Amino acid sequence: MIHEVNGIPVTIEYRKVKNINLYIKPPDGRILVTAPRQISTKRIMEFVNSKAGWIERARGRMRQAEQRQQEERGTGVTQEQLGIMLRNVEKYVDKWEPVMGVHAAGWTLRDMKTRWGSCSVDSGRIRLNRRLALYPEACLEYVIVHELCHLLEPSHNKRFKQLMDSFLPDWKERKKQLGTG
């Protein structure tokens, strides 16, 4: 017999346990209940139904964790989005390098876990996080200007912030859109 709670299938397994135990199983969030052999199915389902709120919250957390993992693996970005991002990188590099009086030796798109971009000042190479393709274009422009500023000032000191203010006055708002501001 198939049991459900709020349209979610519930698997009941009778085992040598003392209590009814409730598990939400990844990746699909199915429900597994283990229970002592002497407890009725009716009693088990009453227990499961009493935990409906907890089940929904746990399944929601599981979905969020799965989404984060997909983004971290880079699977949240399509080839089409990357193509658009590359065209926008070229557009903003062509716009900002002459204005700022700098030239990056090269640009690379990478999967990065903790940064939106990075600049190797010695080599002049700049790396951008592929996940920027999932954000508004203004965020990409902000990261490009930020990394180009490092060619003028390697650290995040007062001078760096003054340069950012002069080139991109709304940079702090753009940074906030990335969740880092």
LUMLUM-427698 format. One record per residue (C-alpha): residue number from 1; residue in one letter; chain; x, y, z. Coordinates in Angstrom, 3 decimals. Layout:
N
<rec roti="NUM" kevo="A" mivo="A" xx="X" yy="Y" zz="Z"/>
...
This chain:
181
<rec roti="1" kevo="M" mivo="A" xx="0.000" yy="0.000" zz="0.000"/>
<rec roti="2" kevo="I" mivo="A" xx="1.314" yy="3.458" zz="-0.976"/>
<rec roti="3" kevo="H" mivo="A" xx="1.102" yy="6.099" zz="1.722"/>
<rec roti="4" kevo="E" mivo="A" xx="1.357" yy="9.847" zz="1.153"/>
<rec roti="5" kevo="V" mivo="A" xx="1.514" yy="13.062" zz="3.131"/>
<rec roti="6" kevo="N" mivo="A" xx="0.797" yy="16.275" zz="1.188"/>
<rec roti="7" kevo="G" mivo="A" xx="1.323" yy="14.355" zz="-2.056"/>
<rec roti="8" kevo="I" mivo="A" xx="4.760" yy="13.096" zz="-0.985"/>
<rec roti="9" kevo="P" mivo="A" xx="5.264" yy="9.323" zz="-1.031"/>
<rec roti="10" kevo="V" mivo="A" xx="5.996" yy="7.759" zz="2.365"/>
<rec roti="11" kevo="T" mivo="A" xx="7.928" yy="4.496" zz="2.640"/>
<rec roti="12" kevo="I" mivo="A" xx="7.435" yy="2.566" zz="5.880"/>
<rec roti="13" kevo="E" mivo="A" xx="10.014" yy="0.023" zz="6.959"/>
<rec roti="14" kevo="Y" mivo="A" xx="9.435" yy="-2.117" zz="10.051"/>
<rec roti="15" kevo="R" mivo="A" xx="12.678" yy="-2.753" zz="11.918"/>
<rec roti="16" kevo="K" mivo="A" xx="14.029" yy="-3.674" zz="15.312"/>
<rec roti="17" kevo="V" mivo="A" xx="13.872" yy="-0.105" zz="16.636"/>
<rec roti="18" kevo="K" mivo="A" xx="12.296" yy="1.364" zz="19.759"/>
<rec roti="19" kevo="N" mivo="A" xx="10.739" yy="4.508" zz="18.251"/>
<rec roti="20" kevo="I" mivo="A" xx="9.212" yy="5.819" zz="15.056"/>
<rec roti="21" kevo="N" mivo="A" xx="11.962" yy="7.549" zz="13.077"/>
<rec roti="22" kevo="L" mivo="A" xx="11.371" yy="9.984" zz="10.231"/>
<rec roti="23" kevo="Y" mivo="A" xx="13.910" yy="10.668" zz="7.457"/>
<rec roti="24" kevo="I" mivo="A" xx="13.881" yy="12.964" zz="4.450"/>
<rec roti="25" kevo="K" mivo="A" xx="16.035" yy="11.290" zz="1.811"/>
<rec roti="26" kevo="P" mivo="A" xx="18.066" yy="13.229" zz="-0.756"/>
<rec roti="27" kevo="P" mivo="A" xx="18.052" yy="14.081" zz="-3.560"/>
<rec roti="28" kevo="D" mivo="A" xx="14.293" yy="13.986" zz="-4.202"/>
<rec roti="29" kevo="G" mivo="A" xx="13.115" yy="14.513" zz="-0.617"/>
<rec roti="30" kevo="R" mivo="A" xx="11.153" yy="11.282" zz="-0.302"/>
<rec roti="31" kevo="I" mivo="A" xx="10.020" yy="10.298" zz="3.173"/>
<rec roti="32" kevo="L" mivo="A" xx="11.261" yy="7.165" zz="4.920"/>
<rec roti="33" kevo="V" mivo="A" xx="9.788" yy="6.050" zz="8.223"/>
<rec roti="34" kevo="T" mivo="A" xx="11.291" yy="3.267" zz="10.297"/>
<rec roti="35" kevo="A" mivo="A" xx="9.125" yy="1.890" zz="13.070"/>
<rec roti="36" kevo="P" mivo="A" xx="8.854" yy="-1.015" zz="15.508"/>
<rec roti="37" kevo="R" mivo="A" xx="6.904" yy="-3.987" zz="14.108"/>
<rec roti="38" kevo="Q" mivo="A" xx="4.092" yy="-3.736" zz="16.663"/>
<rec roti="39" kevo="I" mivo="A" xx="3.005" yy="-0.164" zz="15.737"/>
<rec roti="40" kevo="S" mivo="A" xx="0.042" yy="0.115" zz="13.352"/>
<rec roti="41" kevo="T" mivo="A" xx="0.255" yy="1.865" zz="9.998"/>
<rec roti="42" kevo="K" mivo="A" xx="-2.521" yy="4.182" zz="11.176"/>
<rec roti="43" kevo="R" mivo="A" xx="-0.425" yy="5.288" zz="14.181"/>
<rec roti="44" kevo="I" mivo="A" xx="2.655" yy="5.751" zz="11.974"/>
<rec roti="45" kevo="M" mivo="A" xx="0.727" yy="7.945" zz="9.516"/>
<rec roti="46" kevo="E" mivo="A" xx="-0.706" yy="10.008" zz="12.380"/>
<rec roti="47" kevo="F" mivo="A" xx="2.868" yy="10.629" zz="13.505"/>
<rec roti="48" kevo="V" mivo="A" xx="3.992" yy="11.548" zz="9.966"/>
<rec roti="49" kevo="N" mivo="A" xx="1.025" yy="13.914" zz="9.482"/>
<rec roti="50" kevo="S" mivo="A" xx="1.811" yy="15.616" zz="12.804"/>
<rec roti="51" kevo="K" mivo="A" xx="5.279" yy="16.386" zz="11.385"/>
<rec roti="52" kevo="A" mivo="A" xx="4.010" yy="17.853" zz="8.067"/>
<rec roti="53" kevo="G" mivo="A" xx="5.359" yy="21.348" zz="8.803"/>
<rec roti="54" kevo="W" mivo="A" xx="8.788" yy="20.026" zz="9.725"/>
<rec roti="55" kevo="I" mivo="A" xx="8.805" yy="17.847" zz="6.585"/>
<rec roti="56" kevo="E" mivo="A" xx="8.070" yy="20.829" zz="4.324"/>
<rec roti="57" kevo="R" mivo="A" xx="10.796" yy="22.940" zz="5.953"/>
<rec roti="58" kevo="A" mivo="A" xx="13.336" yy="20.107" zz="5.709"/>
<rec roti="59" kevo="R" mivo="A" xx="12.486" yy="19.490" zz="2.044"/>
<rec roti="60" kevo="G" mivo="A" xx="12.820" yy="23.241" zz="1.350"/>
<rec roti="61" kevo="R" mivo="A" xx="16.274" yy="23.317" zz="2.942"/>
<rec roti="62" kevo="M" mivo="A" xx="17.242" yy="20.264" zz="0.900"/>
<rec roti="63" kevo="R" mivo="A" xx="16.124" yy="21.968" zz="-2.351"/>
<rec roti="64" kevo="Q" mivo="A" xx="18.088" yy="25.117" zz="-1.475"/>
<rec roti="65" kevo="A" mivo="A" xx="21.207" yy="23.095" zz="-0.700"/>
<rec roti="66" kevo="E" mivo="A" xx="20.868" yy="21.258" zz="-4.021"/>
<rec roti="67" kevo="Q" mivo="A" xx="20.542" yy="24.565" zz="-5.903"/>
<rec roti="68" kevo="R" mivo="A" xx="23.653" yy="25.924" zz="-4.184"/>
<rec roti="69" kevo="Q" mivo="A" xx="25.591" yy="22.782" zz="-5.056"/>
<rec roti="70" kevo="Q" mivo="A" xx="24.527" yy="23.020" zz="-8.696"/>
<rec roti="71" kevo="E" mivo="A" xx="25.636" yy="26.646" zz="-8.839"/>
<rec roti="72" kevo="E" mivo="A" xx="28.957" yy="25.748" zz="-7.217"/>
<rec roti="73" kevo="R" mivo="A" xx="29.488" yy="23.027" zz="-9.810"/>
<rec roti="74" kevo="G" mivo="A" xx="28.765" yy="25.572" zz="-12.509"/>
<rec roti="75" kevo="T" mivo="A" xx="25.783" yy="23.613" zz="-13.799"/>
<rec roti="76" kevo="G" mivo="A" xx="23.507" yy="26.591" zz="-13.199"/>
<rec roti="77" kevo="V" mivo="A" xx="25.027" yy="28.422" zz="-16.198"/>
<rec roti="78" kevo="T" mivo="A" xx="24.063" yy="27.475" zz="-19.762"/>
<rec roti="79" kevo="Q" mivo="A" xx="26.338" yy="27.746" zz="-22.797"/>
<rec roti="80" kevo="E" mivo="A" xx="24.028" yy="30.436" zz="-24.141"/>
<rec roti="81" kevo="Q" mivo="A" xx="24.426" yy="32.483" zz="-20.942"/>
<rec roti="82" kevo="L" mivo="A" xx="28.217" yy="32.068" zz="-21.112"/>
<rec roti="83" kevo="G" mivo="A" xx="28.198" yy="33.264" zz="-24.735"/>
<rec roti="84" kevo="I" mivo="A" xx="26.263" yy="36.385" zz="-23.736"/>
<rec roti="85" kevo="M" mivo="A" xx="28.628" yy="36.931" zz="-20.821"/>
<rec roti="86" kevo="L" mivo="A" xx="31.703" yy="36.663" zz="-23.072"/>
<rec roti="87" kevo="R" mivo="A" xx="30.276" yy="39.250" zz="-25.477"/>
<rec roti="88" kevo="N" mivo="A" xx="29.560" yy="41.553" zz="-22.519"/>
<rec roti="89" kevo="V" mivo="A" xx="33.083" yy="41.052" zz="-21.146"/>
<rec roti="90" kevo="E" mivo="A" xx="34.500" yy="42.164" zz="-24.514"/>
<rec roti="91" kevo="K" mivo="A" xx="32.131" yy="45.152" zz="-24.588"/>
<rec roti="92" kevo="Y" mivo="A" xx="33.091" yy="46.334" zz="-21.084"/>
<rec roti="93" kevo="V" mivo="A" xx="36.810" yy="45.678" zz="-21.521"/>
<rec roti="94" kevo="D" mivo="A" xx="36.760" yy="47.745" zz="-24.732"/>
<rec roti="95" kevo="K" mivo="A" xx="34.851" yy="50.476" zz="-22.877"/>
<rec roti="96" kevo="W" mivo="A" xx="36.873" yy="50.623" zz="-19.640"/>
<rec roti="97" kevo="E" mivo="A" xx="40.515" yy="49.863" zz="-20.501"/>
<rec roti="98" kevo="P" mivo="A" xx="40.990" yy="53.142" zz="-22.455"/>
<rec roti="99" kevo="V" mivo="A" xx="39.077" yy="55.164" zz="-19.835"/>
<rec roti="100" kevo="M" mivo="A" xx="41.160" yy="53.739" zz="-16.983"/>
<rec roti="101" kevo="G" mivo="A" xx="44.456" yy="53.734" zz="-18.888"/>
<rec roti="102" kevo="V" mivo="A" xx="45.139" yy="50.038" zz="-18.218"/>
<rec roti="103" kevo="H" mivo="A" xx="45.291" yy="46.852" zz="-20.254"/>
<rec roti="104" kevo="A" mivo="A" xx="44.749" yy="43.333" zz="-18.947"/>
<rec roti="105" kevo="A" mivo="A" xx="47.028" yy="40.709" zz="-20.460"/>
<rec roti="106" kevo="G" mivo="A" xx="44.182" yy="38.194" zz="-20.615"/>
<rec roti="107" kevo="W" mivo="A" xx="40.722" yy="37.259" zz="-19.399"/>
<rec roti="108" kevo="T" mivo="A" xx="39.527" yy="33.839" zz="-18.248"/>
<rec roti="109" kevo="L" mivo="A" xx="36.114" yy="32.578" zz="-17.119"/>
<rec roti="110" kevo="R" mivo="A" xx="36.326" yy="30.036" zz="-14.281"/>
<rec roti="111" kevo="D" mivo="A" xx="34.205" yy="28.298" zz="-11.702"/>
<rec roti="112" kevo="M" mivo="A" xx="35.110" yy="30.069" zz="-8.474"/>
<rec roti="113" kevo="K" mivo="A" xx="33.623" yy="29.189" zz="-5.105"/>
<rec roti="114" kevo="T" mivo="A" xx="34.328" yy="32.295" zz="-3.041"/>
<rec roti="115" kevo="R" mivo="A" xx="35.147" yy="35.149" zz="-5.435"/>
<rec roti="116" kevo="W" mivo="A" xx="33.500" yy="37.011" zz="-8.311"/>
<rec roti="117" kevo="G" mivo="A" xx="36.849" yy="37.821" zz="-9.871"/>
<rec roti="118" kevo="S" mivo="A" xx="40.571" yy="37.951" zz="-9.290"/>
<rec roti="119" kevo="C" mivo="A" xx="43.520" yy="39.805" zz="-10.751"/>
<rec roti="120" kevo="S" mivo="A" xx="47.136" yy="38.692" zz="-10.888"/>
<rec roti="121" kevo="V" mivo="A" xx="48.794" yy="42.089" zz="-10.839"/>
<rec roti="122" kevo="D" mivo="A" xx="52.227" yy="40.732" zz="-11.839"/>
<rec roti="123" kevo="S" mivo="A" xx="50.984" yy="39.002" zz="-14.990"/>
<rec roti="124" kevo="G" mivo="A" xx="48.016" yy="41.299" zz="-15.664"/>
<rec roti="125" kevo="R" mivo="A" xx="45.688" yy="38.325" zz="-16.048"/>
<rec roti="126" kevo="I" mivo="A" xx="42.102" yy="38.593" zz="-14.812"/>
<rec roti="127" kevo="R" mivo="A" xx="39.716" yy="35.759" zz="-13.975"/>
<rec roti="128" kevo="L" mivo="A" xx="35.933" yy="36.123" zz="-13.735"/>
<rec roti="129" kevo="N" mivo="A" xx="33.480" yy="33.778" zz="-12.051"/>
<rec roti="130" kevo="R" mivo="A" xx="31.228" yy="32.044" zz="-14.595"/>
<rec roti="131" kevo="R" mivo="A" xx="28.250" yy="32.518" zz="-12.247"/>
<rec roti="132" kevo="L" mivo="A" xx="28.295" yy="36.232" zz="-13.119"/>
<rec roti="133" kevo="A" mivo="A" xx="26.317" yy="35.103" zz="-16.177"/>
<rec roti="134" kevo="L" mivo="A" xx="23.354" yy="34.576" zz="-13.824"/>
<rec roti="135" kevo="Y" mivo="A" xx="23.410" yy="38.176" zz="-12.552"/>
<rec roti="136" kevo="P" mivo="A" xx="22.421" yy="41.506" zz="-14.105"/>
<rec roti="137" kevo="E" mivo="A" xx="24.868" yy="42.953" zz="-16.617"/>
<rec roti="138" kevo="A" mivo="A" xx="25.618" yy="45.853" zz="-14.232"/>
<rec roti="139" kevo="C" mivo="A" xx="27.177" yy="43.337" zz="-11.819"/>
<rec roti="140" kevo="L" mivo="A" xx="29.531" yy="42.034" zz="-14.513"/>
<rec roti="141" kevo="E" mivo="A" xx="30.553" yy="45.595" zz="-15.364"/>
<rec roti="142" kevo="Y" mivo="A" xx="31.231" yy="46.262" zz="-11.663"/>
<rec roti="143" kevo="V" mivo="A" xx="33.497" yy="43.192" zz="-11.324"/>
<rec roti="144" kevo="I" mivo="A" xx="35.388" yy="44.085" zz="-14.512"/>
<rec roti="145" kevo="V" mivo="A" xx="36.023" yy="47.664" zz="-13.317"/>
<rec roti="146" kevo="H" mivo="A" xx="36.964" yy="46.325" zz="-9.862"/>
<rec roti="147" kevo="E" mivo="A" xx="39.555" yy="43.935" zz="-11.296"/>
<rec roti="148" kevo="L" mivo="A" xx="40.942" yy="46.561" zz="-13.704"/>
<rec roti="149" kevo="C" mivo="A" xx="41.346" yy="48.919" zz="-10.721"/>
<rec roti="150" kevo="H" mivo="A" xx="43.705" yy="46.338" zz="-9.218"/>
<rec roti="151" kevo="L" mivo="A" xx="46.079" yy="47.023" zz="-12.109"/>
<rec roti="152" kevo="L" mivo="A" xx="46.271" yy="50.592" zz="-10.724"/>
<rec roti="153" kevo="E" mivo="A" xx="46.087" yy="49.706" zz="-7.018"/>
<rec roti="154" kevo="P" mivo="A" xx="46.688" yy="46.100" zz="-5.892"/>
<rec roti="155" kevo="S" mivo="A" xx="45.048" yy="46.365" zz="-2.466"/>
<rec roti="156" kevo="H" mivo="A" xx="41.550" yy="47.360" zz="-1.299"/>
<rec roti="157" kevo="N" mivo="A" xx="42.819" yy="50.491" zz="0.434"/>
<rec roti="158" kevo="K" mivo="A" xx="41.485" yy="54.060" zz="0.428"/>
<rec roti="159" kevo="R" mivo="A" xx="43.054" yy="54.821" zz="-2.968"/>
<rec roti="160" kevo="F" mivo="A" xx="41.395" yy="51.736" zz="-4.492"/>
<rec roti="161" kevo="K" mivo="A" xx="37.995" yy="52.871" zz="-3.199"/>
<rec roti="162" kevo="Q" mivo="A" xx="38.594" yy="56.386" zz="-4.526"/>
<rec roti="163" kevo="L" mivo="A" xx="39.405" yy="54.933" zz="-7.946"/>
<rec roti="164" kevo="M" mivo="A" xx="36.207" yy="52.859" zz="-7.856"/>
<rec roti="165" kevo="D" mivo="A" xx="34.218" yy="55.955" zz="-6.845"/>
<rec roti="166" kevo="S" mivo="A" xx="35.676" yy="57.970" zz="-9.727"/>
<rec roti="167" kevo="F" mivo="A" xx="35.146" yy="55.317" zz="-12.420"/>
<rec roti="168" kevo="L" mivo="A" xx="31.889" yy="53.738" zz="-11.247"/>
<rec roti="169" kevo="P" mivo="A" xx="30.114" yy="55.945" zz="-8.669"/>
<rec roti="170" kevo="D" mivo="A" xx="27.318" yy="53.374" zz="-8.040"/>
<rec roti="171" kevo="W" mivo="A" xx="29.723" yy="50.477" zz="-7.490"/>
<rec roti="172" kevo="K" mivo="A" xx="28.551" yy="49.854" zz="-3.921"/>
<rec roti="173" kevo="E" mivo="A" xx="24.950" yy="49.289" zz="-5.047"/>
<rec roti="174" kevo="R" mivo="A" xx="26.133" yy="46.903" zz="-7.768"/>
<rec roti="175" kevo="K" mivo="A" xx="28.247" yy="45.040" zz="-5.232"/>
<rec roti="176" kevo="K" mivo="A" xx="25.192" yy="44.598" zz="-3.006"/>
<rec roti="177" kevo="Q" mivo="A" xx="23.345" yy="42.901" zz="-5.897"/>
<rec roti="178" kevo="L" mivo="A" xx="26.018" yy="40.190" zz="-5.773"/>
<rec roti="179" kevo="G" mivo="A" xx="25.317" yy="39.662" zz="-2.082"/>
<rec roti="180" kevo="T" mivo="A" xx="28.785" yy="40.831" zz="-1.078"/>
<rec roti="181" kevo="G" mivo="A" xx="28.104" yy="44.380" zz="-0.074"/>
